[in-house]
Amino acid sequence: MRDGRFFRIRRVFELVRPYKKNYIAVILLHMVAIASRMAWPKVSQILVDDVIGNNQIAKLYWVLGLMLGLGVLRNVIFVVRCYIAELMGQGAICELKFKLFRHLQRLPFSFYDEHRVGEIMSRLTGDIDGLRHMITMGWVQVMEMALFFVGATVLMVFINWQVTLLILLVMPFLGILAYRYDRKVKPVYADIREQNAQLNTRVQENFSGVRVVKAFAREAHEIQTFDVENDEVLRRNLSAVHIWSRFNPIIDFLGGLPTIILMLAGTLFALAAPERMSLGNLVAMNGYLWMICDPLRNISWLVNMVQQSLTSSEKIFYYLDMGVTIKDKPDAAAPDEMRGHVQFENVSFRYGDELVLEHVSFDVPPGRTLAVMGATGCGKTSIVNLLPRFYECCGGSVRVDGVDVKDYPLQTLRRAIGNVMQETFLFSETLENNIAFGRPALTHEEVCAATAVAQGADFIGQMERGYESPVGERGLGLSGGQKQRVAIARALAIRPKILILDDATSAVDMETEYAIQQNLKEALEQTTKIIIAHRISSVKDADEIIVLEAGRVAERGTHQFLLAQKGMYWQMFREQYSDYEALGGGGLA
């Protein structure tokens, strides 16, 4: 099965495929180290039987020299092997982080709607780190245990197969215990990883919203919530420890039984038939026995390590296996020039099971302005999310210059659209870097020009470091209106063919908003503009205004036309300008 354990193990080790030479070198070095270790009991046998038993003192010096050489060789190999394995493992982990991050960048908005930032961060950090030990040294230790067990068993058979057979009688019981331990501990480690992700999410959300927490004096509540989540992590870890404490003593006891069996059976053999079991043979078998017992005693640790790594890999591969649903078609071709003619033809959009837009149609020629109004949740933002293909419509078509947006390369389409989103986000960079985010090659003069159109030059000029002023996390240190003006400048800096303003001036005063609108008219005469707003002042000069109600176009027309209809738009106007009648239909009308 593709989702089975062995499939995941194979995928984990595919990560080191680019480091095949390192991998082979580690295996070869490890085999030499194991061979040198396995030679040690044989040398001990010669020391006991020949040097001591037969008084061959001449052999003492070369036996001791051989022991010294084997010890030095083993330690040198250990250092080199660890370095190469770590080099390979760290490289593979670095590549995996890059691969996962790159894949996450390609996933659509819907993925981030369903997965919280703290959870994603947990996958990129904790889960990947959970794989690191397995990739660097874990597999070496597993291979070492297997080779020692097999090699030592074979050598013991050659010395005395009867005693070896008695020792091996313990193995089935250990195998059953290891299997049961694995079955018990597997779901617990999965729960631990999930709870760690939950805790990370709680911490991330708290620190991101720490000002809201303090504003509402909810520190005690947040501390209590963290304490509950943290205690749950503790509880699940203790569950794993409890399972381990039940199985490990039995495993350790069974792992020690072979020594007792060897001492009993080996001594009896040595006394009854010295020609079949010399004292040196007993010493050698004892040395080989430790190579068998160590893996047996460490079997619970081995299961823990493998299970934790597989649990981590399951979460990582879950993300990596998510298909990129919004991507370029194989035959997508970039046009020589984009004019910005936007058409929605009978467009419907469903978010989950909810129908958000239903049969929406409009046409915005190049250089014209469309305004979209309506109550909260009526689908305004969904319209502008379909244009750059943040989401896909489920019916109808969205076209730019007569071409379905699905037929454009994503980067070409999105680089032609300047997007000022409803939630203003700024990076922890300088103001200039934030404004030039879409076009890093912009000159300082071009940055200043875009800022001037967005009415941001004055407040930036008053800052001590001007455009080099650092922006705190998520725009900390700037007012809401200042952040919106920086965001508008960022959108203008890419010289868009289509400009989307999603409630982009809600935090600026009316005078500044009017100045921005006039600047946009002059500087972006050839740019198509789609404005989403709640203020009548933001939309009254648009070439066409559409009013949405429950995902459908309820009204459409110019400002004057819609006022004359005395429908929804007129009602919004009355609510915002209660002195309309006193003005005699003048003013904004």
PyMOL commands that set and color helices and strands:
alter all, ss='L'
color gray80, all
select helices_A, chain A and resi 5-14+17-53+58-106+109-114+117-159+161-168+171-208+210-215+219-272+279-297+299-320+380-386+405-407+410-415+431-435+444-453+457-461+466-468+473-475+480-493+510-523+536-539+559-565+568-576
alter helices_A, ss='H'
color red, helices_A
select strands_A, chain A and resi 342-351+354-364+369-374+395-400+403-404+417-420+498-502+528-532+544-549+552-557
alter strands_A, ss='S'
color yellow, strands_A
deselect
rebuild
show_as cartoon
